[in-house]
Amino acid sequence: MMTRFLPLLALLVTWALPAAAQDENRGPLRIEITEGVIEPLPFAVPRFIADSAGGRDLAERITRVIAADLSGTGLFREIRKDAFISPITSFSSPVQFSDWKAINAQALVTGSVSLEASGRLVVQFRLYDVFAGQEMGNGLQFVGTEEGWRRMAHKVADQVYSRITGEGGYFDSRVVFVAESGPKDDRAKRLALMDYDGANVKYLTDSSALVLAPRFSPTGDRILYTSYETGRPRIYVLDVASVRRRALEAQDGAMSFAPRFGPDGRTVVYSLTRGGNTDLYRMDIATGESTRLTSAPSIETAPSFSPDGKRIVFESDRSGSRQIYIMPAQGGPAERISSGAGLYGTPVWSPRGDLIAFTKQSKRRFHIGVMRVDGSEERLLTASFLDEGPTWSPNGRVIMFTRETQGAQGRANLYSVDITGRNLRKVPTDTGASDPSWSPLLD
Amino acid sequence: MIERGIDMKFLSRLLILMAAMALSACGGAARFGDDNTVNLNGANAGVDDPTSPAYFEQAVGDRVLFEVDQHTLTTQARQVLDGQADWLLRNADYDAVIEGHADEQGTREYNLALGARRANSVLEYLLSRGVPAERLDVVSYGKERPIEICSAESCYAKNRRAVTVITAGVTG
């Protein structure tokens, strides 16, 4: 299977179009590129064939979402339909590869949309390697409901992305974040949930209490967050389906914050502050039983589990400045992994296990960066007045984070960036937005 | 608790202000800025009553400031806190919540922990001056509640603070 994919994979890196064709076909969706230019792979996705007049609008919307997902990665470039030589009129007829070769479409996605009277929606698609003149993988069919059309489009795009890059997809996923409104000195914050691309926003709390840093459970069914509902920061767990929440066990007079789930979905690691000192604890969310993991006069916060649940990466100023450490998940000796000049914080373990994403503060600038688990190969991906709080896409390929602009009119927004540092994009949100947490791929 | 601030001294001050306003009206130009406005309903209302929270806030001083990334109390801060302790000991009807804050330079989590350190520095000092522990509480807001919104040291310096907020005590 891999050998069949190889010609396309190679083209991702090396393909270059003649300049004229390049200009003519430049996709409209690229917003910002920080550094380096990779020639994205040109693809065509003609509007999926609808089996009814009513389904045509839906087919158009589904096709647009698929194209936007792929183009949004920065690895693909859509060839607009006005360049097409021959239309696709039937999902089952053979493809005229020469017509797609002529416009340099490396990948071709065709599909059909069938909306039944019951509201049941069936989406089928095929992916073609045009220059090889053959189908890539088998045709697939997704069955759902009309309201779920976006998710079905994301699923098609995930398949295409996955087949061509050889990596898992991330489009059929959601992000929980803090929606912000109002001026800087009177900011209202609410928890909100959206599709990874900013669509389908749903508010989970009102703005009566300050809320901070929501975190998805490993299966995406629950969200941990910090709220000032009682007047002091305390951790809550919210069930996504019912939107019901409950406070976790807390110690009298203490503040608890910075919670994160372990990979078992049962253990929570968090910071607890008592007498001005902040340490790390873990709790069994079902029993409420907690264990102290660190015991030092320094600040220990922003803990994150390794994907295997055996280790915890966290931030501490025990050396006199903020640095990143790793310790066993049961506590014990910690090893410092950050070593560069500057202050390090908010480490988050990649779902692949190989990288730690972090926030770095250096010379009055903030960066989102990644380093290997042993602290080597530090790479800064962004730079701005204030970038912080990275979260990983389900496939460990993209990082979303908060970027806040400076000054009295300063506002927070969500951005995403590829782990190579390319393809920096603003995630569209109606309000200000901060503290994103990316869900796993949905079922 | 605000009402007891409106005493004779305050009324006479108001009358003087009103006379000044009448004079100023003849003079034409709008010489009256916010500085000369007396707000009858706001926090200024009881500032002349030494037993009022408004007096604590403005005359005693309800806040102390910190250096970048620090939570140690400056000499000036200790003087303010001596005044706070005196006031709290004299006005036993009131309790206080000490709020710790940070400027926007720093991550959300770290700033919460830093704000807690600052609030605790104030707490420890007030305890050392004899204020009973059961009358004091602490909370950190990290960088979530700036009072100054520019992104410059002039604003940051005022945001790196611990504010002692007077609350009605159980007996008050």
Interface residues (C-beta under 8 A of the other chain):
Chain A: P183 K184 D185 R187 L210 L212 A213 G231 R232 P233 G253 M255 F257 A258 S271 T273 G275 G276 N277 T278 I299 T301 A302 E315 D317 R322 L343 G345 T346 T359 Q361 R364 F385 L386 E388 G389 E404 Q406 G407 A408 G410 D435
Chain B: H71 E104 Q105 G106 T107 R108 E109 Y110 L112 A113 L114 A116 R117 A119 N120 S121 L123 E124 D137 V138 V139 S140 Y141 E144 R145 P146 I147 E148 I149 C150 S151
